[in-house]
Amino acid sequence: MIQIAVLGFGTVGSGVVELIDKNQDAIRARFPEGVHVKYILDIREFPGSPYADRVVHDMNVILEDPEVSIVCETMGGKEPAHTFSRSALERGKSVCTSNKELVAAFGPELIRTAREHNCSYLFEASVGGGIPVIRPLLSALTQEKITSILGILNGTTNYIMTRMEDEGMDFDEVLKIAQEKGYAERNPEADVEGHDACRKIAILSSLVAGKTVRYEDIPCEGISKITTEDMKYARSMNMAVRLLGMNRQEEDGSLYVRTAPFLVPEEHPLHSVSGVFNAVFIHGNMVDNLMFYGRGAGKLPTASAVVADVMDCARNIGRNIPIYWSDEVKTLADPSTESRQFFVRVDISEKELARTLFKGAQEVRAEGMEGEFAFVTEEQTEAEFDRKTRSLATLKNRIRLLDLGK
Ligand SMILES: NC(=O)c1ccc[n+]([C@@H]2O[C@H](COP(=O)([O-])OP(=O)(O)OC[C@H]3O[C@@H](n4cnc5c(N)ncnc54)[C@H](OP(=O)(O)O)[C@@H]3O)[C@@H](O)[C@H]2O)c1
């Protein structure tokens, strides 16, 4: 029997314990030895829980028990999760985590520590919750040149965008509902300002590059400036606004990575990804398009991804499962040189100026929208676009368009 410990008995951690209990038959069918949760580390006691007798408060109990060979880190945050994970790896205990903040910040260091101690550091649940996307990237797609990744990587923001779109509610109203339903944190900044999605596209980009794509180097915009008016125009163009994590490898080798809201045309599969669902759309130069879709968060879907890693580690006790992600920092292309079309809204008084600045712009109309001029520009670089919009005093909003061909 493989003995494991779970660090943090919150949403994901309690899901891991429950899943291992409920699916023990399924686990044993493929891994007859079975997996057992020996310890649960948390700050609190859990009186009345069927697992109360396994709760410990001292990490050393886990570190010093030679029977524990796998640790699930589902505490979140950087510390003490970082110290606990490193200490476990240094003792040859594999670590499986859902903590994207930690993976984005310390991934290569923890991967190297695991390699040096013949154990593994796996993090399937850190991107896309229950969606298996890291494993396919690391196994089924290693023969491919991945030319682009487009991801709806945050369920909270996708829920907000979808409800604004479907019901005409404004951002603050939907955010409040999302918080009441438990989809959004009380402090929603990491989600709505795009930081969470940015960490996830940084992780995927690093895995594709084999080097570190620092999330601090990725231009990051959230959804807090998207309005119901933008949604009306989006609908009139048969597009949907989606917060995307984007990775684009040009033929000359330049790599663009960005997190921002995009207008997604109806023809693109990401257009129909709604509510709390997530999806990752990958293009490989040989396999063409692939899409991974599912629940990007939630207790049991996320636990499922953590336990998938546990099963991999259980089959490889005493061996390292290799992950190619080095400390070397991958230099990203200058984001201002990336080119695309933009959707823009200005006051009607600047219609002529906008037409002069953006030659070839296509006007967009939407029901009930008076007193402003909305248009889609021709393709141009981000730098060129920024330079032109600096001359517009009444800019209401601008949203990038997803190019179907890229
Ligand atoms: N929830 C999801 O759907 C989801 C999906 C994908 C990834 N994740 C990631 O998974 C991680 C865990 O998320 P979660 O939603 O399960 O969080 P959570 O519900 O807050 O659970 C974290 C648990 O860890 C405990 N904890 C915190 N610091 C600790 C410490 N120093 N020692 C022992 N226990 C400690 C917490 O105790 P207290 O409650 O007393 O603080 C809590 O019980 C995060 O990195 C999150 O981003 C979550």
The ligand as an SDF file (V2000), in Angstrom:
LIG
                    3D

 48 52  0  0  0  0  0  0  0  0999 V2000
  -10.5130   25.4050   -5.3090 N   0  0  0  0  0  0  0  0  0  0  0  0
  -10.3080   25.0630   -6.5690 C   0  0  0  0  0  0  0  0  0  0  0  0
  -11.2360   24.7660   -7.3120 O   0  0  0  0  0  0  0  0  0  0  0  0
   -8.9090   25.0170   -7.1260 C   0  0  0  0  0  0  0  0  0  0  0  0
   -8.7130   24.6220   -8.4610 C   0  0  0  0  0  0  0  0  0  0  0  0
   -7.4200   24.5280   -8.9830 C   0  0  0  0  0  0  0  0  0  0  0  0
   -6.3460   24.8640   -8.1690 C   0  0  0  0  0  0  0  0  0  0  0  0
   -6.5740   25.2890   -6.8770 N   0  0  0  0  0  0  0  0  0  0  0  0
   -5.3980   25.6130   -6.0760 C   0  0  0  0  0  0  0  0  0  0  0  0
   -5.2650   24.6320   -5.0610 O   0  0  0  0  0  0  0  0  0  0  0  0
   -4.7320   25.2260   -3.8790 C   0  0  0  0  0  0  0  0  0  0  0  0
   -5.7000   24.9770   -2.7220 C   0  0  0  0  0  0  0  0  0  0  0  0
   -6.9390   25.6090   -3.0410 O   0  0  0  0  0  0  0  0  0  0  0  0
   -8.2500   25.3990   -2.1530 P   0  0  0  0  0  0  0  0  0  0  0  0
   -9.3500   26.0520   -2.8920 O   0  0  0  0  0  0  0  0  0  0  0  0
   -8.3960   23.9810   -1.7660 O   0  0  0  0  0  0  0  0  0  0  0  0
   -7.8770   26.2850   -0.8700 O   0  0  0  0  0  0  0  0  0  0  0  0
   -8.5200   26.2320    0.5730 P   0  0  0  0  0  0  0  0  0  0  0  0
   -9.9120   25.7060    0.5060 O   0  0  0  0  0  0  0  0  0  0  0  0
   -8.2860   27.5500    1.2140 O   0  0  0  0  0  0  0  0  0  0  0  0
   -7.6440   25.1120    1.3100 O   0  0  0  0  0  0  0  0  0  0  0  0
   -6.3460   25.3010    1.7920 C   0  0  0  0  0  0  0  0  0  0  0  0
   -6.2350   24.5660    3.1090 C   0  0  0  0  0  0  0  0  0  0  0  0
   -4.8950   24.5980    3.5360 O   0  0  0  0  0  0  0  0  0  0  0  0
   -4.8710   25.0010    4.8930 C   0  0  0  0  0  0  0  0  0  0  0  0
   -3.6100   25.6650    5.2020 N   0  0  0  0  0  0  0  0  0  0  0  0
   -3.2330   26.9200    4.8560 C   0  0  0  0  0  0  0  0  0  0  0  0
   -2.0030   27.1720    5.3440 N   0  0  0  0  0  0  0  0  0  0  0  0
   -1.6170   26.0680    6.0050 C   0  0  0  0  0  0  0  0  0  0  0  0
   -0.4640   25.7330    6.7580 C   0  0  0  0  0  0  0  0  0  0  0  0
    0.5350   26.5910    6.9220 N   0  0  0  0  0  0  0  0  0  0  0  0
   -0.3730   24.5040    7.3000 N   0  0  0  0  0  0  0  0  0  0  0  0
   -1.3940   23.6440    7.1710 C   0  0  0  0  0  0  0  0  0  0  0  0
   -2.5150   23.9030    6.4870 N   0  0  0  0  0  0  0  0  0  0  0  0
   -2.6350   25.1110    5.9240 C   0  0  0  0  0  0  0  0  0  0  0  0
   -6.0520   25.9300    5.0240 C   0  0  0  0  0  0  0  0  0  0  0  0
   -6.4220   26.1300    6.3640 O   0  0  0  0  0  0  0  0  0  0  0  0
   -7.2790   27.4570    6.7710 P   0  0  0  0  0  0  0  0  0  0  0  0
   -8.5810   27.3390    6.0650 O   0  0  0  0  0  0  0  0  0  0  0  0
   -7.3730   27.3720    8.2300 O   0  0  0  0  0  0  0  0  0  0  0  0
   -6.4760   28.6300    6.2860 O   0  0  0  0  0  0  0  0  0  0  0  0
   -7.0960   25.1940    4.2200 C   0  0  0  0  0  0  0  0  0  0  0  0
   -7.7380   24.2080    4.9690 O   0  0  0  0  0  0  0  0  0  0  0  0
   -4.5140   26.6980   -4.2150 C   0  0  0  0  0  0  0  0  0  0  0  0
   -3.2020   26.8700   -4.6740 O   0  0  0  0  0  0  0  0  0  0  0  0
   -5.4860   26.9430   -5.3530 C   0  0  0  0  0  0  0  0  0  0  0  0
   -5.0740   27.9920   -6.1890 O   0  0  0  0  0  0  0  0  0  0  0  0
   -7.8170   25.3590   -6.3460 C   0  0  0  0  0  0  0  0  0  0  0  0
  1  2  1  0
  2  3  2  0
  2  4  1  0
  4  5  1  0
  4 48  2  0
  5  6  2  0
  6  7  1  0
  7  8  2  0
  8  9  1  0
  8 48  1  0
  9 10  1  0
  9 46  1  0
 10 11  1  0
 11 12  1  0
 11 44  1  0
 12 13  1  0
 13 14  1  0
 14 15  2  0
 14 16  1  0
 14 17  1  0
 17 18  1  0
 18 19  2  0
 18 20  1  0
 18 21  1  0
 21 22  1  0
 22 23  1  0
 23 24  1  0
 23 42  1  0
 24 25  1  0
 25 26  1  0
 25 36  1  0
 26 27  1  0
 26 35  1  0
 27 28  2  0
 28 29  1  0
 29 30  1  0
 29 35  2  0
 30 31  1  0
 30 32  2  0
 32 33  1  0
 33 34  2  0
 34 35  1  0
 36 37  1  0
 36 42  1  0
 37 38  1  0
 38 39  2  0
 38 40  1  0
 38 41  1  0
 42 43  1  0
 44 45  1  0
 44 46  1  0
 46 47  1  0
M  CHG  2   8   1  16  -1
M  END
$$$$
